Amino acid sequence: MTDPGGTRVRFGFKTEQPRASYPELLRIWEEVDELPAFADAWLFDHFVPLRLDPDGPCLEGWTLLTALAVQTRRVRVGLMVAGNTYRHPAVLANMAAALDVVSGGRLEFGIGAGWHAGEHEMYGIPLAAPGPRIRAMDEACTVIRSLWTQPYTDLAGEHYTLRQAVCEPKPVQRPHPPITIGGTGERVTLRAVARHADRWNFNGRSVDEFVRLNGVLDEHCRVVGRDPATIQRSVQRHLDDDFGAAREALRPFLEAGAQHVVLNPRVPLAPGLATRAAREIVEPLTR
């Protein structure tokens, strides 16, 4: 299937870390790497499980992503999405640049405003109200893009101050790794998407909401002078055991213009899971 603009829909595969060991995650990422059905693979950016036992094991995202990047060869890699509140954007820019270098230019850079109150409380990380938090993420994207593309960055912003800041080496990808912004906030998040992103990821459930927010994003693009067609529209789909139901639930999103789909299994990461998803979901939807 192609989107209305004629572009073939791309698929990604996301493995969340809770209760999964490194050998288990490595095995399924190596499986994904061998499947042309998947263009990219993703982890999440949380320090504790979002479900089940909050005290259970959960490998840190950027460290794990780097390890998996050097153990794979083809698939593009990213976090869906990094929480801006967890790391200063200048630090994050350097981390991402290093990962792009060691992966041979395969980084997909995902970022969001951050939201998990429990994590912020347990670690003593400030969590501002949604408006200021999303504006900080917008400013962080300015910081990161400048560090990736300019020899020196000076910024006296509302949230961040940089003086003759450098990031070397630069990412392999030019002008910089593709930026994915996740979120559904109409006034601030989607404006940040229009200003900075190469891809917008929608993690909601309703295709009607997806269509409506696409229109909101198009309007933000008009205001900032951006061609809406330059921003890829992406959706996530959580998987249970019924892959057929997931496949049919995705069809309306593809018909509504989704150009990228991230499959996010919540079943155990058993051997062959990615192969089954490719066979039962990706292949029927891309014929």
C-alpha positions in Angstrom: 0.0 0.0 0.0 1.1 3.5 -0.7 0.1 6.8 1.0 -2.0 9.3 -1.0 1.2 11.0 -2.1 2.4 7.8 -3.7 5.1 7.0 -1.1 5.4 3.4 0.0 4.5 3.0 3.7 7.5 2.1 5.9 7.3 -0.1 9.0 9.2 -0.1 12.2 9.4 -2.5 15.1 9.5 -1.3 18.8 10.6 -3.4 21.7 10.0 -2.0 25.2 12.6 -2.9 27.7 10.8 -4.0 30.9 11.4 -7.6 32.0 13.4 -8.3 28.8 17.1 -9.3 29.2 19.8 -8.0 26.9 20.2 -11.4 25.1 16.4 -11.5 24.5 16.4 -8.0 23.1 19.5 -8.6 21.0 18.0 -11.8 19.5 14.9 -10.0 18.3 16.8 -7.0 17.0 19.0 -9.3 15.0 15.8 -10.9 13.7 14.4 -7.5 12.7 17.7 -6.6 11.1 17.3 -9.5 8.7 13.8 -8.6 7.7 13.5 -6.1 4.8 9.9 -5.6 5.9 11.2 -3.3 8.7 13.0 -0.1 8.0 13.7 0.9 11.6 13.7 -0.5 15.2 13.0 1.4 18.4 13.2 1.3 22.1 11.4 3.5 24.7 13.0 6.0 27.0 11.8 5.1 30.5 13.8 4.0 33.5 11.0 1.9 35.1 8.3 -0.3 33.6 5.1 1.6 32.6 3.0 -1.5 33.4 3.3 -4.6 35.5 5.8 -4.3 38.4 7.2 -0.8 38.6 10.3 -2.2 40.4 11.1 -4.7 37.7 14.1 -4.5 35.5 14.3 -2.0 32.7 17.5 -1.3 30.8 18.3 2.3 30.1 17.4 3.3 26.5 20.3 5.2 25.1 22.9 2.8 26.5 21.0 -0.2 25.2 20.3 1.5 21.8 24.0 2.0 21.3 24.8 -1.6 22.1 22.1 -2.8 19.7 23.2 -0.4 17.0 26.7 -1.9 16.9 25.2 -5.4 16.9 23.0 -4.7 13.8 24.0 -3.8 10.3 21.0 -2.5 8.2 18.0 -1.4 10.3 17.8 2.2 11.4 17.6 2.7 15.2 16.0 5.1 17.6 14.1 5.8 20.8 10.4 6.4 20.4 10.8 9.0 22.0 13.5 10.4 24.2 12.1 12.5 27.1 13.6 16.0 26.9 13.3 16.4 30.7 15.8 13.6 31.4 18.9 15.1 29.8 20.1 18.6 29.0 19.7 19.0 25.2 23.4 19.8 24.7 24.3 16.5 26.4 21.7 14.7 24.4 23.0 16.2 21.1 26.4 14.8 21.9 25.0 11.4 22.8 23.0 11.2 19.6 25.9 12.4 17.4 28.1 9.7 18.9 25.5 7.0 18.3 25.1 8.2 14.7 28.8 7.8 14.2 29.2 4.4 15.7 26.1 3.1 13.8 27.3 4.3 10.4 24.6 7.0 10.1 21.6 4.9 11.1 20.1 7.0 13.9 16.5 8.1 13.9 16.3 10.8 16.6 13.1 10.8 18.5 12.2 13.4 21.1 9.2 14.4 23.2 8.4 16.7 26.1 8.5 14.0 28.8 5.5 13.0 30.9 6.0 10.2 33.4 5.4 11.8 36.8 6.5 8.8 38.8 9.9 8.7 37.2 10.4 12.4 37.8 9.3 12.2 41.4 11.5 9.2 42.3 14.6 10.8 40.7 14.0 14.3 41.8 13.8 15.5 38.2 11.6 18.7 37.8 8.5 18.2 35.8 7.0 21.5 34.7 3.4 22.0 33.6 2.6 20.8 30.1 2.9 24.2 28.4 6.4 25.2 29.7 7.5 21.6 29.3 6.6 21.4 25.7 8.1 24.9 25.0 11.3 23.6 26.6 11.3 20.7 24.2 10.8 23.1 21.3 13.8 25.1 22.4 15.8 21.9 22.9 15.3 21.0 19.3 16.8 24.4 18.3 19.8 23.6 20.6 20.3 20.2 19.2 20.0 21.1 15.5 22.4 24.0 16.0 25.0 21.8 17.7 24.7 19.2 15.0 25.1 21.7 12.1 27.1 24.7 13.4 30.7 25.0 14.5 29.6 27.0 17.6 26.3 27.6 19.2 25.3 30.6 21.3 21.8 30.7 22.7 20.2 32.8 25.5 16.8 31.1 25.5 13.9 30.9 28.0 15.1 27.4 29.1 18.7 26.9 28.0 21.8 29.0 27.7 24.8 28.0 25.6 28.0 29.9 25.0 30.3 29.0 22.2 29.1 25.4 22.6 30.5 22.7 20.3 29.5 19.2 19.4 32.3 17.2 17.6 32.3 15.0 15.8 29.1 15.9 14.0 26.6 13.2 13.1 27.4 11.2 9.9 24.0 12.1 8.4 23.7 15.5 6.7 22.4 17.9 7.5 21.5 15.9 10.6 19.8 12.7 11.7 16.0 12.7 10.9 14.0 14.1 13.9 10.8 12.5 15.0 8.6 14.3 17.5 5.9 12.4 19.3 2.8 14.0 20.9 -0.7 15.3 20.2 -0.7 18.7 21.8 -2.3 21.0 19.2 -1.0 24.4 20.0 2.6 23.8 21.1 3.7 20.2 20.3 2.4 20.3 16.7 3.9 23.8 16.2 7.3 22.3 17.3 6.7 19.5 14.8 6.2 22.1 12.0 9.3 23.9 13.1 11.8 21.1 13.6 10.6 17.6 12.7 11.0 15.3 9.7 8.4 12.9 11.2 5.4 13.3 13.5 4.4 10.2 15.5 0.8 9.8 16.6 0.3 7.4 19.5 -3.5 7.8 19.8 -6.2 5.3 19.0 -8.8 7.1 16.9 -8.3 7.5 13.1 -10.6 10.5 13.3 -8.2 12.2 15.8 -5.3 11.3 13.5 -7.0 13.0 10.6 -8.0 16.1 12.6 -4.5 16.5 14.0 -3.0 16.1 10.6 -5.0 19.1 9.6 -3.8 21.1 12.6 -0.2 20.2 11.7 -0.8 21.3 8.1 -2.0 24.7 9.4 1.1 25.1 11.6 3.2 24.3 8.6 1.5 27.0 6.7 2.1 29.6 9.4 5.9 28.8 9.7 6.3 28.5 5.9 6.9 24.8 5.8 5.7 22.4 3.1 3.5 19.9 5.0 4.6 17.2 2.6 8.1 17.3 4.0 6.9 15.9 7.4 6.2 12.1 7.4 3.1 11.1 9.3 3.7 8.1 11.6 1.5 6.0 13.9 2.1 3.4 16.6 0.1 0.2 17.0 0.4 -1.9 20.2 0.2 -5.6 19.4 -1.4 -8.4 21.4 -1.8 -11.9 20.2 -4.4 -11.0 17.5 -2.2 -9.8 14.6 -5.1 -10.0 12.2 -7.1 -7.5 14.2 -4.1 -5.2 14.4 -3.6 -5.4 10.7 -7.2 -4.5 10.0 -7.2 -1.7 12.5 -4.2 -0.2 10.7 -5.8 0.0 7.3 -7.9 3.1 8.0 -4.8 4.9 9.2 -3.0 4.1 6.0 -6.0 5.2 4.0 -5.9 8.4 6.0 -2.3 9.2 5.0 -0.1 7.4 7.5 3.3 6.9 5.9 5.1 5.1 8.7 3.8 2.5 11.2 5.6 1.4 14.3 4.5 -2.1 15.6 4.9 -2.3 19.4 4.3 -5.8 20.7 3.2 -6.3 24.3 3.4 -10.1 24.0 6.5 -11.8 25.2 9.4 -11.3 22.8 9.5 -14.8 21.7 11.7 -16.0 18.8 10.0 -15.5 15.5 7.8 -12.7 16.7 9.1 -10.1 14.3 9.0 -12.6 11.4 5.4 -13.4 12.2 4.6 -9.6 12.3 6.2 -9.1 9.0 4.2 -12.0 7.5 0.8 -11.3 9.0 0.8 -7.5 9.2 3.4 -5.8 7.0 3.3 -8.0 3.9 -0.5 -7.9 3.5 -0.6 -4.1 4.0 2.2 -3.4 1.5 1.0 -5.6 -1.4 
